[in-house]
């Protein structure tokens, strides 16, 4: 088990390389910015006008700029920015022209993958993962695809994805920077520099494009008490118990709110939020694929709107609230902590996200304690552009815990019940740390309200 932000690899020498990988990523971003600045100068109409006034000086300037932007002794092939610069950049991508910025970025990504291999030897040892990386390094996307297909045939798609999961973000960014697809480069650069991407590094589809399909004011209805369902819920108040409750609720639009009396006699509420339903991209509830992708980059969605209405129906204003969510539910929990109206009405003391891509979320209230729990072979936490073994740390006051267990098949290892079992059997110390943080909520459950959420 590992905890804290940044690379969690064994040994001080390995840990010391994490800042080097971060510095290389930052340097790559600065080199790219320098290319854009030079492009702006080279395409400025004032430069062309200066040729008429002083041809000799102007030509020297043009040659110097051209050399810096296109020569291997300068920035490689670095035009970018503006109409002419983007056209030149696109030509370079389509013809695989080499760029110093990309070379440094790839070096950073390679180092991060090497750091990952300390905990996950399959990234360094001869095998399908290593062969895939070698094909990407050689800019042979068709060969990489054949390797991936062979791996899927031999091990199944679930295990093939799960084996890549510990550093899937870096692998996709590396591929995006060296392939001929110009649309996924922007997302790759966000991954290189450790900032939040607004698209995916595979195809380059923007979150805004997904958001157009994720519409609805959100609606919450209180369901009649169901003794059979309530009997299946976990009787305890541990974080693993909340995950078992999520497994019972399923992903058909239900959520629940526990009213608890804490050890100190104070009434508080625990809000339990399930994740995304597999299947159709869209359904009548907020728990769908379109909603999940949108929630990664947007904090206001049908899911957050529906949960706000659920809180308004069940939880008195001013009450202390802990949010516990799995997958999309964890994203929604963190999204709620970013919304001013939610913070004004309730005291969000804790937000626990399990198997969720939430690392770029930031609660408005600095007193809100954030917990992120991740199985390193779970693909889903990679979706925001930060891998489970990232060299970029989360905020110092967050508790981030990652681990490796037997669950190497995706989506099985993403299942809420599997996460609960892992916390109880594989990393009970992680469960105990989270339960200690949630101690004010670990009292007697006085009431459980189950609600159904709708997009509209």
N, C-alpha and C positions, 0 to 999 in steps of 0.2 A: 504494500500500500504506500502511496505517496501523497503528500499534502503540500499546500502552499502553491504559489504561482511559479511559472517558468518551467524550465526543464527539470525533471525529477529523475535523474540518472545516477547510477552508482559511482561513487568516487569523486574526490575533489578535482582531479584533472579534467574529467568529463564535464563537471558542472562549470568549470572555468571557461569552457568553450562556448557556453550559451551566450555570454555577452559579446563574444567575437561574432557569432552568427547574427545577433541583433545589429551589431555595428556594421557588418557587411550589408545587411538589408537597408539600413539607413543610408549608407554610402551609395548604394545602387539608386535609391530614390533621389539623392542629391545629384548624381551624375545625370539621371534622366531629366531632372529640373534644369540642369545646365544646358542640356541639348535643346530643351524647349526655349530657354532664354536666348541662345544663339540663333535658333530658328526665327524667333521674333525679330531679331536684329537683321538677319539675312533677308527676310521677306518684307522688311519695312520699306515703304515707298521712298522714304527719305534717303535710303542708301542708293537706290537707283538714281534719284535726282542728283546725288553727290557726284556720280560718274560724269555728268555733263560739266560740272564746275571744276572738278579736279580728277581727270581720268586716271592719271598715274596712281595717285593715292587711293582713289576709289577701287581700282582693280586690285591693288595689293590687299585692301580690306576684304574684297570679295573672295580672293584666293585664300586668304587666311581663314575666313569663315567657312568656306567650302571644305578646306582641309580638316578643320576641327570637326565638322559635321559628318564627314564621309570617309576620312582616312583612318587606317588601322593604327596610326601613330597618334590619333586624336581621340575622339569619342566613339570610333567605329562608325557605324551608320546610325546617326542620331537625330535626323530631322523629325520634328513633332510639334504640333500646336498650330492653330490657324488653318485656313483652308488649304494653302499650298503645303504647309508643313505636314498636315494630316494626309494629304494625297501622297507626298513623298514617303511618309511613314508607312502607309498602306502598301505602297510598292515594295518597300523593304521587307515587310512581313510576308508578302506573297512570294517573294524571291529569296527568302531566308537570309537576308543580309545580316551580318554580325554586328552587334552593338555592345559597347563596353558596359553600359548600364545593365543589359540583359545578362552578360557574362558574369558580372559581379553578383547580380540577383540570383542566378543559378548556383553560384558558388555558395551563397548563403543558404539556399534551400538544400543543396547537397549536404552541407555541414549539419543542418538540422536533422536530416534523415539519418546521417551517421550517428548523431547523438541518440536518436530514437532506437537505433539498432542495438544500443547497449542493453535496453530493456526488452527489445524485440529482435532477436538475432536473425529472423527471416529477412530483414531489410539489408543484411550484409552477407549472409551465407548464400551459396549457390542454390538456386531454386526459382520457382515461378515469380516471386516478388522481385528478386534481384534481376532476373531476365527482363522483366517489365521495365525496371528502372534503367537498365542498360539500353534498351530500345529507345526510351525517351531521351536519354543522354545523346544518342546517335541521331536524334531527330528523325526517327523512323516510326511514325505513328501507326502505319499499317502493321509493322512488325509487332509493336506494342499491343495492338488490338488482337493480333493472332495469339500472342502469349496469353492475354487475358481470356480469350475464348477457350484456349486449351486448358487453362486453369479452371475455368467454369465447368468444362466437360469433366475434368478429372476430380474436382473437389466439390462442385456445385457452386452456384452463384452466391449462396449465402456465405459460405466459408471464404470464397475468393474476395468478397467485399470486406469481410471482417478481418482478414489478414492484412489488408491495406489500411484499415481504419486508424491505427495508432498515428500514422503520418499521412493520411489520405489528403489532407489539406495541402501539404507541401508537394506531394506527388502531382496533384491536379494543377497547382500553380506552375510547377516546373514544366509540365506538358503544355500549358497555355502559353508560356513565354517562348517556347521553341516550335510550336506548331504554326500552321499557315492560317489559322482562324484569327482574324483581327478583332473579333467581338469579345473574346474572353480575356484579353490582356489587362483591361482595367481592373477586373476582379483579382487577377494574379498579382498585380502591383500592390493592391491593398494587403494581400497576404504577405508579400515580401516585406512590407514596411510595418506590418502589425496594426493596421487600421481596419475599420469596419467596411467590408465591401458592400456594394449595392447591386450585386449580380452574382451569378455562379461562374466559377472558373472553367467549367466544362464547355458550355455553349455560349455563355455570356449573356444569358437572359436576365434582364433587370428585375429587381423585386417590384418596381413600379408596374411592370407588365403583368405580374401575377396579381398585384393589388387591385387591378381593374376588375378582376373576377371575384374578389373577396368583398362582397357588399352586404349591407344589412345593418339595421339599427340595433340588433341584438335583442333577445327577449328571454326572460327567465320565468318559468312556472314552477311553483311548489307542487311536488307530487304527493298524492295521498300516502300516508304511512303504510309501508309494506312489511309486515312482520317477518316474512320469509327472507326478504332482502336484508333487513336489519340484523337478523340472526346470523347471516353469513359474514357480516362485517367483523373486523378484528376487535376484540374486546379491549385491547390496550391502546396506549397513546404514543407508542414508539414510532420513529420515522419509518421503520420497516412495516409496522402495522398500517400506517397510512398508505403505503405502497400496495399492501395486500387489499386494502379497501378500494384502491384504484383498479386493481385487477378484477374485483367483484363488480364494480360499476360498469366496466367496459368503456367503449368509445362511441356510444350511440347518443351522446349529448348530455349525459347525466353528470352531476357534480354533487358534492355534499358539504355541509357545514356542521361541525360539532360545536355545541356550546358546552364549555368545560368550566368547572370550578377548580382553580389552581391550588397548589399546596398552601398558598397564602390566603385562600378564601376568596380571591378576586375572580370574577366572571370574565372569561376571554373566549375567543372563537378561533377555531382552526378551519381553514378553507382548503378543501382537497380537490385538486383539478386534474382530471385525466388528460391523456394525450390524444394524438391524432388517430383517426380510423384509417386502416389500410383499405384499399379498394378504389372506388371512384375518386377522381380529383376533387369533385365538389359534391356535397350533400346538403341536406336541410339544416344541419347543425354546424356550429363553428369549428368542430373538431374534424377538419378535412385537410387534404394536402395543400390546397390553395391557401387556406387559413394559416397553415404552418409556415409556408414559405414567406407569406406576407408578414407574419408576426416576428420573424427574425429581424427584419429591417424597419418595421413600423410598430409603434407601441399602441396605436388606436386601431382596433379591429373589431369585427363582430363578436369575437370571443371576449375581449376585455369589456366591451359594451354590455354583453349579456351578464358577465360576472358582476359588473357594477350594479346592475339591476337586481341580481340575486342578493348581493350584500345589502342593498337598500331595503329589500323585503324582509330580511332575516336578522341583520346585525344592527344594533343601535349605534347611532353616531357617537364617536368618541371612544368606542371600545377598542381594546388591543386585539390585533388580528395577526395570526401566523398563516402564511400562504405556503402550501406544499403542493408541488406540481410535478408531473412526470411528462417528459417529452414536450409536446406543444403546451401542456399544462404548466410546465416549468417556465417556458418562455412567457406565457401569459401572466404568471405570477410576477416575474420581473417587470413586465410591461406595466402592470398595475402600480408597481412602486414608482414608476416614472411619471405617473399622471397626477397633475396638481389637484384635481377635484377629489380623487380618491384619498390622497394624503390629507386633505382638509377635513374629510368626513370621518376617517378612521385612522387609528395609530397602527401602521404596518410595522410591527417589530421584527418580524423574521420573514424571509423568503427562501424556501428550499427548492432547488431545481434538481431533478434527477434525470440523467440522460438527455439533457437539454442544451442547445446552443445559445448560451446567455452571456458569454464573456464580455460582450461590448455593451451590455445593459448597465445603467447607473441609476440607483434609486435617488429620488429627490431628497429624501431625508437621510442624512449621513448616519443616523442612529439605527437605520434598518440593517439587521445582520443578514448577510447573503451567504448561502451554502450551495455549492455545486458538487454533485456526486456523479462520477463518470466511470463506466467500464471502458477501458481503453480500446476494446475491440468493437465498441458500439459506433456505427457510422454516423448516427444522427448528430452528435455534438460537433462534428466537423462542419456542419452546414453553414455556419456563420463566418467561416474563414479562419478558425483557430483550432488546431488539433489538440488532443488530450495531452500530448507531450510537447506543447509549444514552448519556445524560448521566450515568449512574451508573457510577463507575469500579469495576473489579475490584481486588482487593488489589494493592498496589504491587509485591509481589515476583512476581506472575504475569507471564507474557509472553502478551499477547493481540494477535494480528495479524489484521486484516480487510483485504479487498481486493475490487475490482470487476474482473470479466473478461467475456469474451464469453458465458459460460454463464448466460443469463438464463432458461432454461427449467427449471422444476421438474417432476419430481424429478431431471432429468438433472444439474443443477448440484450436486445433493447426492451424486452418485455418487462412490465412493471413487477410482475411476480418473480421474475428471475432476479431483478435488482433487489427485491426484498430478501430473497434467499441468499444472495451474495452478501448483503449487509449482515445477515444473521450468521452465516456459515463461513464466509471467506474473509470478510473484513469487519468482524464484530466491534473492533476498536473504533472504526469509522462511525458505525451506528451509535456507539456510546458517546462519542464526541458530539454528534448532532443532537442526541437526546439530552445531553447536558445543556446545550444551548437552548433547547426547547423546554427546559424544566418548568418554567411558569405555566406551560400548557399541558403538563403531564399529571393532571389531576383526575377528577371524576367527570365522566361524560354525562351531562345532564339531559341533553337532547341532541338528536341527529336529524337534520333536515336534508332531504334529497330533492334536488331540483333538476329540471330538464331545460337545456339551453337551446335556443333556435337562432338562426341568422336573422329572421324577421318575425 
